[in-house]
Amino acid sequence: MRASFEPGASAIKKIGARQAYDALLVQACTALGVEHRLFLLPEGMDREIERLRVEQCLRHHGLSV
């Protein structure tokens, strides 16, 4: 997710935005039959790498992410 937040944005707002984005990625994956591990991985580097992988897979299927 490449969202930018205003200076001083709360951590809760950032976490909520990431969770909402992950939920949208999961919906797209389900619709296109793309496997993902987004909700299996804890927040952190591994989940961020999985987001990037999923985004690339979705682009390969023709979605603009």
C-alpha positions as CSV (number, residue, x, y, z in Angstrom):
1,M,0.0,0.0,0.0
2,R,1.4,3.3,-1.0
3,A,-0.8,5.6,1.1
4,S,0.6,8.7,2.6
5,F,-0.6,10.2,5.8
6,E,-0.6,13.7,7.2
7,P,2.1,14.3,9.7
8,G,1.0,13.2,13.1
9,A,-1.4,10.6,11.9
10,S,-2.1,8.0,14.5
11,A,-0.8,4.5,14.4
12,I,-4.4,3.2,14.6
13,K,-5.3,5.1,11.4
14,K,-2.3,3.6,9.6
15,I,-3.0,0.1,10.9
16,G,-6.6,0.4,9.9
17,A,-5.7,1.6,6.4
18,R,-3.3,-1.4,6.0
19,Q,-6.0,-3.8,7.2
20,A,-8.6,-2.4,4.8
21,Y,-6.1,-2.6,1.9
22,D,-5.3,-6.2,2.8
23,A,-9.0,-7.0,2.8
24,L,-9.3,-5.6,-0.7
25,L,-6.3,-7.5,-1.9
26,V,-7.9,-10.7,-0.5
27,Q,-11.2,-10.0,-2.3
28,A,-9.3,-9.5,-5.5
29,C,-7.3,-12.7,-4.9
30,T,-10.5,-14.7,-4.2
31,A,-12.2,-13.4,-7.4
32,L,-9.2,-14.3,-9.5
33,G,-8.1,-17.5,-7.8
34,V,-4.8,-16.0,-6.7
35,E,-3.3,-17.7,-3.6
36,H,-2.2,-15.4,-0.8
37,R,-1.0,-15.6,2.8
38,L,-1.9,-12.1,3.9
39,F,-3.9,-13.0,6.9
40,L,-1.5,-15.8,7.9
41,L,1.5,-13.6,8.4
42,P,1.9,-11.1,11.2
43,E,2.4,-7.4,10.5
44,G,5.9,-6.7,9.5
45,M,8.4,-7.3,6.7
46,D,7.0,-10.8,5.8
47,R,3.5,-9.4,5.3
48,E,4.8,-6.4,3.4
49,I,6.7,-8.8,1.0
50,E,3.6,-10.8,0.6
51,R,1.6,-7.6,-0.3
52,L,4.1,-6.8,-3.0
53,R,4.0,-10.4,-4.3
54,V,0.2,-10.3,-4.4
55,E,0.1,-6.9,-6.1
56,Q,2.4,-8.3,-8.8
57,C,0.2,-11.4,-9.3
58,L,-2.9,-9.2,-9.5
59,R,-1.2,-7.0,-12.1
60,H,-0.3,-10.1,-14.1
61,H,-4.1,-10.9,-14.1
62,G,-4.8,-7.5,-15.5
63,L,-5.7,-5.5,-12.4
64,S,-4.4,-2.0,-11.9
65,V,-3.1,-2.0,-8.3
